[in-house]
Amino acid sequence: MSKYYVVWKGRTPGVYGSWEECKDETNGYPSAQFKSYSTKSAADNAYALGVGAWFSATKWDKGSRARRGHAKLTHEYLNIIGKEP
């Protein structure tokens, strides 16, 4: 299964078709922001919306899960990126 990677903050922001490309753009870059998606259209939509849409659409748990970086996505964001809520 191939994944697509959105780099919002890195050497060259964009959508990449492999982890190696994403890693080249983000490794060592201060405060890099990137995320993987299972389809190209979901990655394109997420990139177009910008990283702010990702974080504003994410609801962080108040418990220990939040400290480990787990998030729950809103139904609206899931629809935008092409996933079933």
C-alpha positions as a Python dict, from the first residue, in 0.01 Angstrom:
ca = {
    (1, 'M'): (0, 0, 0),
    (2, 'S'): (153, 330, -103),
    (3, 'K'): (116, 647, 98),
    (4, 'Y'): (138, 1013, 8),
    (5, 'Y'): (305, 1267, 230),
    (6, 'V'): (211, 1631, 278),
    (7, 'V'): (490, 1864, 384),
    (8, 'W'): (346, 2193, 506),
    (9, 'K'): (667, 2314, 664),
    (10, 'G'): (997, 2183, 529),
    (11, 'R'): (1261, 2265, 270),
    (12, 'T'): (1009, 2254, -16),
    (13, 'P'): (642, 2225, 91),
    (14, 'G'): (424, 2002, -123),
    (15, 'V'): (283, 1653, -171),
    (16, 'Y'): (531, 1366, -206),
    (17, 'G'): (483, 1009, -321),
    (18, 'S'): (734, 838, -93),
    (19, 'W'): (863, 850, 261),
    (20, 'E'): (1218, 900, 129),
    (21, 'E'): (1114, 1220, -50),
    (22, 'C'): (927, 1345, 256),
    (23, 'K'): (1220, 1262, 482),
    (24, 'D'): (1461, 1448, 253),
    (25, 'E'): (1240, 1758, 280),
    (26, 'T'): (1187, 1742, 658),
    (27, 'N'): (1483, 1567, 821),
    (28, 'G'): (1678, 1825, 1019),
    (29, 'Y'): (1437, 2104, 928),
    (30, 'P'): (1339, 2301, 1242),
    (31, 'S'): (974, 2239, 1345),
    (32, 'A'): (892, 2048, 1026),
    (33, 'Q'): (521, 1975, 979),
    (34, 'F'): (414, 1679, 769),
    (35, 'K'): (162, 1394, 763),
    (36, 'S'): (91, 1082, 558),
    (37, 'Y'): (-233, 1007, 371),
    (38, 'S'): (-354, 689, 202),
    (39, 'T'): (-469, 855, -123),
    (40, 'K'): (-329, 1126, -347),
    (41, 'S'): (-658, 1318, -346),
    (42, 'A'): (-667, 1322, 35),
    (43, 'A'): (-308, 1449, 43),
    (44, 'D'): (-383, 1715, -219),
    (45, 'N'): (-688, 1832, -23),
    (46, 'A'): (-496, 1844, 304),
    (47, 'Y'): (-212, 2040, 143),
    (48, 'A'): (-455, 2287, -12),
    (49, 'L'): (-628, 2341, 322),
    (50, 'G'): (-296, 2403, 495),
    (51, 'V'): (-158, 2282, 823),
    (52, 'G'): (-381, 2525, 1014),
    (53, 'A'): (-689, 2336, 895),
    (54, 'W'): (-537, 2011, 1021),
    (55, 'F'): (-469, 2146, 1369),
    (56, 'S'): (-794, 2339, 1400),
    (57, 'A'): (-990, 2031, 1289),
    (58, 'T'): (-811, 1810, 1540),
    (59, 'K'): (-958, 1764, 1884),
    (60, 'W'): (-693, 1669, 2136),
    (61, 'D'): (-785, 1437, 2420),
    (62, 'K'): (-735, 1580, 2767),
    (63, 'G'): (-587, 1260, 2914),
    (64, 'S'): (-267, 1068, 2863),
    (65, 'R'): (-342, 1010, 2493),
    (66, 'A'): (-287, 1381, 2427),
    (67, 'R'): (54, 1364, 2588),
    (68, 'R'): (144, 1083, 2346),
    (69, 'G'): (28, 1292, 2049),
    (70, 'H'): (-292, 1104, 1962),
    (71, 'A'): (-578, 1306, 1820),
    (72, 'K'): (-939, 1265, 1720),
    (73, 'L'): (-1039, 1425, 1392),
    (74, 'T'): (-1367, 1604, 1340),
    (75, 'H'): (-1618, 1455, 1096),
    (76, 'E'): (-1583, 1764, 878),
    (77, 'Y'): (-1209, 1718, 834),
    (78, 'L'): (-1249, 1346, 770),
    (79, 'N'): (-1493, 1426, 488),
    (80, 'I'): (-1254, 1684, 340),
    (81, 'I'): (-965, 1439, 325),
    (82, 'G'): (-1186, 1165, 184),
    (83, 'K'): (-1223, 933, 482),
    (84, 'E'): (-1542, 798, 631),
    (85, 'P'): (-1623, 941, 975),
}
